[in-house]
C-alpha cells in the first residue's frame, strides 16, 4: 500500500505515462511581494475543461520555516467543469520564510504538486 505522498506527481517525479502530462497538470505558482503581503496566483493549464476531463480543485499551503506543525492551509478552490478555468488568486500576509505548495486534482490523471520558496 502506497502513502499519499508516493502517488502525488510533480515535475521531477512523474514516470511512465505521467511524464508526458507534466506541462498540463503541474500547478503553476506566481508569487509577488507587495508591501506587507504576498500576491499569489495558482493555475493549471493548458488543460481540457470538460465534465469528462478537467481540473476539479486546487489547494494552496504554506510551509512556515521554524513552525512545529506544518503546513498551513491557505485555501481550497473548486472548479465547475466546463464553466470555470482552474485559476486562483490569494492575498496573504506571511511574516516568515517558507515554501508555498500547490496541489491540483485532475479527475483522470490524479494529484499534482508544485512548490515555490519564499525568501
Secondary structure, 3 states (H helix, E strand, C coil): CCCHHHHEECCCCCCHHHHHHHHHHCCEEEEEEECCEEEEEEECCCCCCCCCCCEEEEEEEEEECCCCCCCEEEEEEECCCCCCCCEEEEEECCCCCEEEEEEEEECCCEEEEEEEEEC
